[in-house]
Amino acid sequence: MPEEAKKTPKIQLQMDDDTAQGRYANLVLINHTDSEFLLDFAFLQPSAPRAKVCARIISSPRHTKRLLRALQKNIDRFEERFGPIDIGDDEEPIVH
């Protein structure tokens, strides 16, 4: 197979100004069915009983697993450059 055929095509992303500003989330709730994963990203204010969902992402199991791998690779690169990320005393994530 020629080298050019093996290359992944470059993807150009388009976004409006509001999306480009981004959203801050310090909490994510994850649920799933047999055919999809739902990730609800939320902002929980200190000492507030409610978190406001700022984005819901619905993803296929295959894509979610690829996302997991991509996140792990990027965390590894980050830690190589800046040192280990301290996540506190909890070894296991909170599961709802």
N, C-alpha and C positions, 0 to 999 in steps of 0.2 A: 504494500500500500504506500503510495507517495506521501512524503512528509506533509504536504499541504492538506491532504485529505484527513490526516490525523488531528490537525489543529482544531480546537474548539472555536466556533465563530464568536467574535466580540459582540456583546450585547450592550446596546445603548439604552439607558434608563431615562424615562421622561417623568417629571413630577411637577406638580403645581407648587407655588410658593408656600402654601400652608403645610403641605406634606414635607417640603424641604426643611422646614423649621424643626421637625422632629417632635417627639413627645418623650417625656421622662417617665419611666415606670420603675418602681422598686418592688414590685410584686407581680408574679405571674401564676395564674391558676390554670392547670392543664387537665383536660378531660378528653376521653376518646370513646369512639364506637369501633365497630369492626372495620369501618371504611374511612374514618377520618379522625384527626386530632384537632381539638379546639384549644387555642392558647389565648387566654384573656389577660392582657397586660393592664395593670392598674397602678395608680398612685395612692399610697397609704400615708396620710399625714401623721406625724408623731402624735401619739395619744388620742387619735381619732378612731371611733369604732367602725367607720365605714371607709371602704376604698372605692374610688371611682374608676371604672374601666375606661381606658383611653384608646384601646385598640383590641379588636378580636381578629385573630388570624385562624383560618380554617385550612388545614393542610392534609394531604394524603399521607398514609403511613410511610410510603417510600420517600417522599420529599422530607418528611419530618426526620427520618433517620439520616438523610443526607445533611439536613440542617444540623443535627446533633454532631456529626463528624466534622462539619465545617466550623462549628463553634469550638470544638475541642482543639482542632488545628490552630485556630486563632488564639485561643487561651494559651496553648503551648508556646506560640511565637511571642505573645505578650510577656509571659513569665520568663522566657529566655532573655528578653530585652530589659524588663523592669523588675524582675524578681517575683517570688511566689505571691499569689493573691491570698490574703488571709480571709477566710470565710467564717471565722469565729469557732466556737466550741462544737457546734452541731455537725456531726459526721454525716447524717442522713438529711435529705431535704424534707421539708414538711409536705405531706401528701394529704390532699383533701378528697 
